[in-house]
């Protein structure tokens, strides 16, 4: 696990400017739970069979996002789970 402390916006609603699976083009309000590696205990890149990780991998490849662990786990208002790169969070951190 790369991150040893919680994401600074954990528990907060942020604006995500990305086309998320089954929600359409952004921006979207997403409640951040925490860094994905803290939530799942490993990198999103090694979460074989996890639907959110699979969808994120495809989206990241198409969007040209970095292959790193600067990825958070969160949910939209509809309750759908998503992985989001910090660059996609309002203002691109």
N, C-alpha and C positions, 0 to 999 in steps of 0.2 A: 504494500500500500504506500503510495507516494505522499499523500496528505495526512498529516498527523493532527491537524486541528480543523475545526469546522470552517466551511466557506463563510466569508464575512457577511453574506446575504442569506444565509440559511434561515428558513422560516419566513422570509420576505417574498412579496410578490414583485416580480420584475417583468419588464417588457422584453420579449424575445422577437427579434426581427428575422424570422426564418419561416420557411414553409414546412410546418410540422405535419407528420403523418396523420391523416384523417381529420385534420383541422384546417387545412388550406393555408393560403399565404398569410404572413404576419402583418403587423405585429400581434403577438399573443401575450396574455398575462399568464405567467408561470410562477407557481409557488416553488421556490427552491428548497429541497430537503437538505441536500449537502453535496459535497464532491461525490461523484459516482463511485470512485474507488473506496471511499469510506462507507457508503451505503451497502455496497456489494462485497467488500473485502478484497477486491482485486480490480485490475484495470478493465475498462469496458472492452478492450481489445481481446480479452481472454474469457469473456462471458458467453461461451458457446451455447447456442440455443436460446439466449435471452432475446425476446422480441424487440425490446427497446434498443438493445445494443446492435442488433442486426439492422434495424431501420436507421439508426444513427450512422452506422458504418457506410451504408449506401448514400445517405444524404451528405455525409462529410466528404465522401469521394467526389460526388457531383458538384458540391459547393466549393471544393478546394480548401477545406478546413485542415489545419495541421493534425498530424498523427501524433497526438500527445495525450496526457491525462488531465488537461485543463478543461475537464468536462464535468458538468453538474447533472444531478438527477432532480427532476421536478415534475409537477403535475399541472395541467391546465384546469380551468374552472369545470370542465366537463369530467374531470377525474382521470383523463388519459395521461399515462406516464411517458416521459420523454427524457432523452439525454440531450444536452445542449452545451455547445462549446462556449467558453466565456466571451469569445469575440462576438457571439450572437446576442449577448445581453445588452440591452439599451446602452448605447455609448461605446460598446466594445472595450471591455476592460483589459 
